[in-house]
Amino acid sequence: MDLTLKKCIPCSGGMPPMNDQQITKFLKSLGNNWQINNQKHLFKSFKFQNFIQAVEFTNKITEIAEKEGHHPDLHISWGQCNVEIWTHKINGLAESDFYLAAKIDKILP
């Protein structure tokens, strides 16, 4: 399934986070070295040659995040941008988190 073709749907809460089986299925579809961290959030560290490239990448993420209405946590340092995604209202993962991750991967040349 091409996750980049899916639209992020805002979560209003009241639904459970994805279970481990669902997470594994979507993580496999996502691929590209995304991981699930200890908090059960999607996480990936992107590497760059310098700080400017990391900031430029981050700016592209912000455009997608605004368009999708889904905002990841971003941490920028010299030569890298760490991205952490989860649905805050359910304190866990939802399908839209994986859609956003796939769209972020598509930014890279």
Sequence and secondary structure as in RCSB ss.txt:
>XXXX:A:sequence
MDLTLKKCIPCSGGMPPMNDQQITKFLKSLGNNWQINNQKHLFKSFKFQNFIQAVEFTNKITEIAEKEGHHPDLH
ISWGQCNVEIWTHKINGLAESDFYLAAKIDKILP
>XXXX:A:secstr
  GGGS      S S    HHHHHHHHHHH TT EE TTS EEEEEE SSHHHHHHHHHHHHHHHHHHT   EEE
EETTEEEEEE BGGGTB  HHHHHHHHHHHTT  
